[in-house]
């Protein structure tokens, strides 16, 4: 489930697994780790470490789906593909910005 907020705030995203009492704790842990994941993505781009940026996008793609944040998967897939295809810096940055915006909107809980 995704909710639009304002132009300056990321859309909020909640895990499809948040209602599962056995998984709620690990979903919360994934959400708590997200600022570090975002920092890593941005650092890899800024330092031009594109192979590591590609690896981080690939890992996030798999992890997001595993934790029920399926809305992140297409954005991570897009960034990974652009890196593999050696697209322009501007295209990669746009894909990264889109992914980062979605990542900043992940929340623990159900959003209800």
C-alpha positions as CSV (number, residue, x, y, z in Angstrom):
1,X,0.0,0.0,0.0
2,X,1.4,3.4,-1.0
3,X,0.2,6.8,0.1
4,X,1.0,10.1,-1.5
5,X,2.1,12.7,1.0
6,X,3.4,16.0,-0.4
7,X,5.6,17.0,-3.2
8,X,8.6,17.2,-0.9
9,X,8.0,14.1,1.1
10,X,8.4,10.5,-0.2
11,X,5.4,8.3,-0.7
12,X,4.9,6.2,2.4
13,X,5.2,2.4,1.9
14,X,4.2,-0.4,4.3
15,X,5.2,-4.0,4.1
16,X,2.6,-6.6,2.9
17,X,4.0,-8.7,5.7
18,X,3.4,-6.2,8.5
19,X,0.2,-8.0,9.7
20,X,2.1,-11.2,10.3
21,X,3.1,-11.3,14.0
22,X,6.0,-13.7,13.3
23,X,7.5,-11.3,10.7
24,X,6.7,-7.8,12.1
25,X,10.0,-7.7,14.0
26,X,12.2,-8.4,11.0
27,X,10.2,-6.0,8.9
28,X,10.9,-3.3,11.5
29,X,14.6,-4.2,11.5
30,X,14.6,-3.8,7.7
31,X,13.0,-0.3,8.0
32,X,15.5,0.7,10.7
33,X,18.4,-0.3,8.4
34,X,17.0,1.7,5.5
35,X,18.9,4.9,6.2
36,X,22.2,3.0,6.1
37,X,21.2,1.4,2.8
38,X,20.3,4.8,1.3
39,X,23.6,6.3,2.5
40,X,25.5,3.4,1.0
41,X,23.7,3.8,-2.4
42,X,24.4,7.6,-2.4
43,X,28.0,7.1,-1.3
44,X,28.6,4.5,-4.1
45,X,27.2,6.9,-6.7
46,X,29.1,9.9,-5.4
47,X,32.4,8.0,-5.3
48,X,31.7,6.6,-8.8
49,X,31.9,3.0,-7.4
50,X,29.4,1.8,-10.0
51,X,30.1,-1.9,-9.6
52,X,29.3,-1.6,-5.9
53,X,26.3,0.5,-6.6
54,X,25.0,-2.2,-8.9
55,X,25.6,-4.8,-6.3
56,X,23.8,-2.7,-3.6
57,X,20.8,-2.2,-6.0
58,X,20.7,-5.9,-6.7
59,X,20.7,-6.7,-3.0
60,X,18.0,-4.2,-2.2
61,X,15.9,-5.5,-5.0
62,X,15.9,-9.0,-3.4
63,X,15.6,-7.8,0.2
64,X,12.8,-5.4,-0.5
65,X,10.6,-8.2,-1.9
66,X,11.6,-10.6,0.8
67,X,10.4,-8.1,3.4
68,X,7.2,-7.3,1.7
69,X,8.2,-3.9,0.2
70,X,7.4,-5.0,-3.4
71,X,7.0,-1.3,-4.5
72,X,10.8,-0.9,-4.2
73,X,11.6,-3.8,-6.5
74,X,10.9,-2.2,-9.9
75,X,12.9,0.9,-8.9
76,X,15.9,-1.2,-7.8
77,X,15.6,-3.3,-10.9
78,X,15.6,-0.2,-13.1
79,X,18.7,1.2,-11.3
80,X,20.5,-2.2,-11.6
81,X,19.7,-2.4,-15.3
82,X,20.9,1.1,-16.1
83,X,24.2,0.4,-14.4
84,X,24.6,-2.9,-16.3
85,X,23.8,-1.1,-19.5
86,X,26.3,1.7,-18.6
87,X,23.7,4.4,-19.1
88,X,24.6,8.1,-18.7
89,X,25.3,9.6,-15.3
90,X,22.1,11.6,-15.5
91,X,20.0,8.6,-16.2
92,X,21.6,6.6,-13.4
93,X,21.2,9.6,-11.0
94,X,17.5,9.9,-11.9
95,X,16.9,6.1,-11.3
96,X,18.9,6.4,-8.0
97,X,16.9,9.4,-6.9
98,X,13.6,7.6,-7.6
99,X,14.8,4.5,-5.6
100,X,16.0,6.7,-2.8
101,X,12.7,8.5,-2.6
102,X,10.8,5.2,-2.3
103,X,13.3,3.9,0.3
104,X,12.9,7.0,2.5
105,X,9.1,6.3,2.6
106,X,9.3,2.8,4.0
107,X,7.6,2.4,7.3
108,X,7.1,-0.3,9.9
109,X,3.6,-1.2,10.9
110,X,0.5,-1.5,8.7
111,X,-0.2,2.2,8.0
112,X,-3.8,1.9,9.3
